[in-house]
Amino acid sequence: MPRRSLTPEERFNAIRPVLVDARHKITTAIETVHPAAAECLPMPELVVPDVDGFDAASSVLNANLFTANGSRAAAWVAAWSGCAHGSKAAVAVYELCYSWYQLINAGRSRIESMPGWANHIEGLVEMLPGRIAQLSGVSAGVEHGETPPASDRGKEKRMSDQLEVVDAGADNGAAGVPAVGDRVISWYDDDPVEYGGGDGGPWTTLSFALLAGGLPVRKCEPERVAPAGTPIPGKDAWVSVVKRTRAEMPYGEPGVWQLTLPGGGVPTWHRTKRDATTIGLRRLAILDWHRARVEAATASDEAVADQP
């Protein structure tokens, strides 16, 4: 008998405490980096919507943060140059507000169970402490994508643990993901690698067998790889690459070319437009492969449910 799908209300009830906690972290960080943010900056209202309010909340935040063509809103740009507390503090607050905007979009995807995006909120929540540390000027000693020190692992309770009981009745459609040892394309690598499995967290490692002559081994979340034969498009309108200013570029990033993929994911920064586009097309191919896999699993479950 197929497992029961959760209702939007049940999904909302599952993520609401996590969003409340994330909001507390973000607002506390804003108070730390810029105690007078409400007076100096065009601050949006950061609230956890009710179950039917995520679309409206996303629209309000989008209008506050961006222009119609996706550039930074003029009020924010003016605030950066005119803030008596310094442009770095103002930019940090903007990025923290943007992190909340991403969480609202991911929450909506979770509630609506959008194929391929329903679990996107987990990754955002898990990366939030590191993002806050970076924007607050606190050196965490680990960049995103690197393996954290063993003493630091497990300090943040994973959102998947918090949702485990609530989601126990829902099918996550995990069948068919690449297995350890498979040749794959990955989120992080320009060339195919061997999949080494994941350790249950957002961290990733790449290891080399110098004498064996095989492919490098990438350990990461299964959602970040797809079979090596997955077609990568030559171009796609969903891959958004925009040249930002150096003032907008977060400290430590390789370049001013910002890559954004569909679904409100975390933007990444790249040295050249070509780098950003190539990486974006490969990542989109991985996302599309997993989306098709989930849709096929869902269709299969529905077909079983329809049988007498």
Residue pairs with C-beta under 8 A, 6 or more apart in sequence:
2 171
2 301
2 304
2 305
3 169
3 170
3 171
3 301
4 169
4 170
5 113
5 170
5 171
6 14
6 113
6 166
6 167
6 169
6 170
8 51
8 111
8 112
8 113
9 51
10 166
11 110
11 111
11 113
12 50
12 51
12 107
12 111
13 166
14 110
14 162
14 163
14 166
14 167
15 107
15 110
15 111
15 121
15 163
16 48
17 162
18 121
18 125
18 159
18 162
18 163
19 48
19 103
19 107
20 48
22 100
22 103
22 125
22 128
23 46
23 47
23 48
23 100
25 128
25 129
25 132
26 46
26 96
26 97
26 99
26 100
26 128
26 132
27 46
29 96
29 132
29 135
29 136
30 37
30 93
30 96
30 97
31 37
32 136
33 89
33 92
33 93
33 96
33 135
33 136
33 137
34 40
34 41
34 83
34 85
34 89
34 90
34 92
34 93
36 85
37 43
37 93
40 79
40 83
40 84
40 85
40 90
41 76
41 79
41 83
41 90
41 93
41 94
42 64
42 73
42 75
42 76
42 79
43 93
43 97
44 60
44 61
44 64
44 65
44 97
45 60
46 97
46 100
47 57
49 56
49 57
49 104
51 111
54 104
54 105
54 107
54 108
54 111
55 108
57 104
58 101
58 104
58 105
58 108
61 97
61 100
61 101
61 104
62 101
63 73
64 73
64 97
65 72
65 73
65 76
65 94
65 97
65 98
65 101
66 72
66 73
67 73
67 74
70 240
70 242
71 242
72 94
72 248
76 90
76 94
79 90
80 87
80 90
80 91
80 94
80 247
81 87
83 89
83 90
87 247
91 247
91 248
92 135
92 136
95 131
95 135
95 250
96 132
96 135
99 124
99 128
99 131
99 132
101 264
102 124
102 264
102 265
102 266
103 121
103 124
103 125
103 128
105 263
105 264
106 117
106 120
106 121
106 124
106 263
106 264
107 121
109 117
109 118
109 120
109 121
109 263
109 264
110 118
110 119
110 120
110 121
114 263
115 291
115 294
115 295
115 298
116 263
116 287
116 288
116 290
116 291
116 294
116 295
117 263
117 291
119 172
119 223
120 263
120 264
120 265
121 159
122 158
122 159
122 160
122 163
123 202
123 221
123 266
124 266
125 159
126 156
126 158
126 159
126 201
126 202
127 144
127 202
127 266
129 140
129 156
130 140
130 142
130 144
131 144
133 139
133 140
134 140
134 250
134 251
134 252
135 250
141 148
141 149
141 152
142 148
142 149
142 152
143 252
144 202
145 188
145 203
145 204
146 203
146 204
147 203
147 204
147 205
148 203
153 201
158 200
158 201
171 297
171 301
173 293
173 294
173 297
173 298
174 222
175 297
176 293
176 297
177 222
177 223
177 290
177 293
178 184
178 195
178 222
178 225
178 226
178 227
179 195
180 195
180 196
180 197
181 194
181 195
182 194
182 195
182 227
182 228
183 192
183 193
183 194
183 195
183 215
183 227
183 228
184 192
184 193
184 194
184 195
184 218
184 225
184 226
184 227
184 228
185 192
185 193
185 225
185 226
185 227
185 228
185 230
185 232
185 282
185 285
185 286
186 193
186 195
186 218
186 220
186 224
186 225
186 286
187 204
187 220
187 224
187 225
187 282
187 283
187 286
188 204
188 206
188 218
188 220
188 224
189 206
189 216
189 218
190 278
190 279
190 282
192 215
192 228
193 206
193 215
193 216
193 217
193 218
194 214
194 215
194 216
194 217
194 218
195 217
195 218
195 222
195 225
196 205
196 207
196 217
196 218
196 219
197 219
198 219
198 220
198 221
198 222
199 219
202 221
203 220
204 218
204 219
204 220
204 221
204 224
205 218
205 219
205 220
206 216
206 217
206 218
206 219
207 216
207 217
207 219
208 216
208 217
209 217
218 225
223 286
223 290
224 286
225 286
226 285
226 286
226 289
226 290
227 289
230 285
230 286
230 289
231 285
232 281
232 282
232 285
233 281
233 284
233 285
234 281
235 281
236 280
236 281
236 284
238 261
238 262
238 284
239 259
239 261
239 277
239 280
239 281
239 284
240 259
240 260
240 261
240 280
241 257
241 258
241 259
241 260
241 273
241 276
241 277
241 280
242 257
242 258
242 260
243 256
243 257
243 258
243 273
244 256
244 257
244 258
244 269
245 256
246 256
248 256
248 258
249 255
249 256
249 258
249 269
250 269
253 269
254 269
254 270
254 271
255 269
255 270
255 271
255 272
255 275
256 269
257 269
257 270
257 271
257 272
257 273
257 275
257 276
258 267
258 268
258 269
258 270
258 276
259 267
259 268
259 269
259 270
259 276
259 277
259 279
259 280
260 267
261 280
261 283
261 284
261 287
262 284
262 287
263 287
268 276
268 279
270 276
270 279
